[in-house]
Amino acid sequence: MKSLLGLFLLVGTLNGCAIVYQQDIQQGNFLNEEKINLVELGMTREQVAFALGTPMVNDPFNTDRWDYTYSLDSRRQKLYAVKRVTIHFDNQDHVREIEQQD
């Protein structure tokens, strides 16, 4: 009987520990304002890739657009954030527009 009670206490204690820490989940390209400000109109694709890296996913239907997406899911802080930066290129592979969405 004592061992059964000890087992229940152990399982109850371990079960409580499982919800104490939940790891943040980060996905995508993390870009801070300093990096984004490196990109200027007229830059080539190579220059953008050097400054920001290549995007995680290339759109096969729109090769003149690069989308950088970053998401953070923090259950400890009850926070879910998404940031998007889209770089549009012209016909000569130069930056023509930079969009940011928070």
Secondary structure, DSSP 8 states (H G I E B T S, - for coil): -HHHHHHHHHHHHHHHHHTT----EEEE----HHHHTT--TT-BHHHHHHHH---SS--TT-TTEEEEEEEEEETTTTEEEEEEEEEEE-TTSBEEEEEEE-
